[in-house]
Amino acid sequence: MRTWGPLTAVCLGTFMLLLDVTIAVVALPDMARALHASLSDLQWVIDGYALALAALLLGIGAAADILGRRRVHVAGVVLFAVASLLCGLASGPGMLVAARGLQGVGAAAMFATTLPLLGSVYQGRQRSAALGVWGAVSGGAAAVGPVLGGLLTEGPGWRWIFFVNLPVSVASVWLTLKVVPESRGPRGMRVDWAGTATFACFAGATTYGVVKAGAEGWGSAVTAVSFAVAALALAAFVAVERRAAYPLLDLSLLRKPAFIGVMTGALAFNGVAFGVLPYVSIWMQTVLGMSPVRGGLTLLPLTGASVVVAILAGKLLHGVPARLTIGGGLLLIGSGALCQAVLDAGASWTVLVPGLVLVGIGTGFVSPAIAGAALAAVPPERAGMAGGTVNTVRQLGYALGVAVFGTVLTSRMQDTLSHDAAHTLAGGGAGALRGALSEHALRAAFASGLNTATLAAGVTGMIAGALVLTLVRTPRAATPSPAAEPVKEAAGPRS
């Protein structure tokens, strides 16, 4: 217990928080039916969690260095459990979205403290072994998420994808308090709360504007005000970071082309690889009539390929320049997305398999390398900041990907539908169109929307890959230090 207890406690929390990024994807159609949720509501079920996690990760990590990492971690698990209970008891889409955001706050506290806690307990070979196990658990959570979500949704019901977190949370809190020692960062540090608040406002307003553009149009007043607020928040963030004694982000790093390239790759990676998957799941279940379990299993070509390639890449590509693994991986992901833009009214899910496999292969190349490249692009004293920033940017990329590609999908569907059907889509989602349209018209409209979304994702991935190849000039992939090694993740829209 003394050797494996802390690792088990930390991995329980990590597994839960990463599982909840993907587990909800296959339950979205059932949630929509039960709660009468619109497509924009479903976008926020995914984005509320990812945004809260991205916006608060750096700030909470700094606070944990002062308040105590174990204390903050346990508080995060308790908050995550309470929010999971509220998610399961949700009586409407508004309550579910709010509870998902609260879940994201708890997840940020858990994830921000995971690596520092492991680093404080394990040293030398034990640390390398512990981080290897942590990486395997991280990859397993993403791979298991869609299948477990399907089993729970088809069995006891979608609410149990949240209720299942409760016993795991109890075990995690008990074990953490029992076997994980308290640790803190250097004395004299302060938390950049102003930077945290302005960044959260920027991320939230941007995502809200994109989602509203899909529901009300790019020229609507709500959309315009949202983007104006986002612009002001970004300007305020830059002003705050220039003056902060302990900034979330040292703006001088943005003068380094390699750092910009890695962050561009991180932002695009999660968005392009996973941002369309919620709508693929809705298409499979709402239009093709698949069960939740089968819908989850159809995503295995992606997750399976990413796990296998990540393992092989870690063993065989050591020393290959990071710009090649990340840039090349993004080109593969973009190509995979483009290969999925082949749907028509009579298409089956099997036509997506080649594209899903390509996305999985690209993910297997990018995921283990991207954090190491971020560390290699900055001075050693900024390694912690770079690691936290790349995790934050990945989650933000996922949130923006879900919002942007969902808006692209709905806009394209509205263009192909009659005025009344387009209004129905905006208010109630694709499921509400059954009965209002012929089966052929519904299939054709959704296929057209998905094709346009995957086309946009593919082009984004190709551009990001080219930028990484151009900007990232680190001569060799960074050999992970004990602090950086846990970024050997395998799959999934994780931090």
Protein Blocks (a to p, Z undefined) as FASTA:
>chain_A
ZZmmmmmmmmmmmmmmmmmmmmmmmmmmmmmmmnopafklmmmmmmmmmmmmmmmmmmmm
mmmmmnopklmmmmmmmmmmmmmmmmmmpcbfklmmmmmmmmmmmmmmmmmmmmmmmmmm
pgcjllmmmmmmmmmmmmmmmmmmmmmmmmmmmmnojklmmmmmmmmmmmmmmmmmmmmc
cddddehiacdfklmmmmmmmmmmmmmmmmmmmmnojkbmklmmmmmmmmmmmmmmmmmm
mmpmbdfbdfklmmpmklmmmmmmmmmmmmmmmmmmmmmmmmmmmmnopafklmmmmmmm
mmmmmmmmmmmmmmmmgoiafklmmmmmmmmmmmmmmmmmmccfkbcfklmmmmmmmmmm
mmmmmmmmmmmmmmmmpcfklmmmmmmmmmmmmmmmmmmmmmmmmmmmmmmmmmmpcfkl
mmmmmmnojmlmgojacfklmmmmmmmmmmmmmmmmmmmmmmmmmmmmmmmmcfbacddd
fklmmmmcfbdjdZZ
